[in-house]
């Protein structure tokens, strides 16, 4: 199933918040992303209905395996590309913004080729 950029951003944010705080609620996502609580609620409903997250009776959000796989993929791309751009001399703010856009559209093959190339250079 093809998932949109917005959903990928939400899943990545859930992963980041879970790692940072140990828990995730809708209000935490809204605060992190600067979105309204109603917007986040609609997004969480869609992610839940599509099997990417589950919400317990207390409102805590957990990633399902499918959601976690997507979140980890996007987060890896984001952190790797951001760091690489910074190493290339791009200012950190621009590096993070560019990585955020690219993480959603770069193909698996291209990302793996970049990773392989960068890691080969670093190991020399």
N, C-alpha and C positions, 0 to 999 in steps of 0.2 A: 504494500500500500504506500503510495506517495504521500508524504507529509509536507505541509507547508512550512515556510521559513518562520512564521510567527509561532507555530506549534513547536518547532525545533528550539526556538529561543526560550519558550516557556519550560520545556523539558530540561534544557541546559541550566536554566536558572534554578529549577527545583533541585537538580544535582548539586549545584554550587551551594545553595542554602542548606541542604541536608548535610553536606560535608562541613560547612562552616558552623552551623548551629546545632546539628543533630536532629532537627525537626523542621518541618515546613508547613506553614498555614497560608491560606490565600492572602491574608494581609501582609505577610512577609514578602510574597511575590510582588504584590502591588507596590509596596515600599521600595523594593529593590529595583523594579523596572520603571517606577514613576507612573504607573497606570492606575486607573480608578478601580476600586474594589468590584463594582459591577462588571467591568470589562474582564477582570481576572476570573470572576465567578463563571462567566459564560465560557471562557477558554477552558477552565477546569472541567466544566460539564462536558464539553466536547472531547477533551482528552480522556476523561473517564469513560464516556460512551464508546470511544474507539479502543479502549483497553490499554491505554498508555500509563494511566495512573489509577490509584484507588484512594479513597478518602475514608478514614475511619469515623466512627460516630462522634469523636471529639473534634473533627475538622482537620486532622493531621493528614498531610498528603504524602503518599509513598509512590515511587516509580514502580510500575510493573516491569517485568523483564524486557518487554519490547520497548517501553519508554526509556528504560535505563540504557539499553543498547544505543538508541538514537542520541540520548543526552551525552553519553561518553564519547561517541564518535564526534559530535559537534564540539564538545569541550576540548578534545584532543586537538582537533584542527585549529580551534581558536588559540589555545595556548602555544602550540607549535608555531603557527604562522605569526602571531604577535611577537614572540621571542625572536624569530628569524628576521622579521622586518626591523626590529630594534637593533639587532646585530649588524644589519646592513646600513644602519645610520638613520633610519626613519625615527622621527620623534615618537615617544611612547603613545601619546594620544592618537596620532594619526595611525600608528601601527595597529593599535587595538581596534580602531574604527574600520580600517581596511580589512583586518582579519575577520571581523564580525560579518562583514558583507561577503567575503570570499568563502567563509566556512560553509556556507549553504549551497554554493553553486559549483565548487571545484569537484571534479570527478574523483572517484576512489583511485583510479590509475594515476592521475596527475598528482594527487596528494601523496601517494606512496612513492612516486618517482622523486618528488621534491624531498621527502623525508630521507629516502635512500641517498640522494645526492648530498644533502646537508650533513647527514651522519658520516658519510664517507670522507667529506672534507674535514670534519671535526676529528676523525680518528687518525688523520695524517700527522 
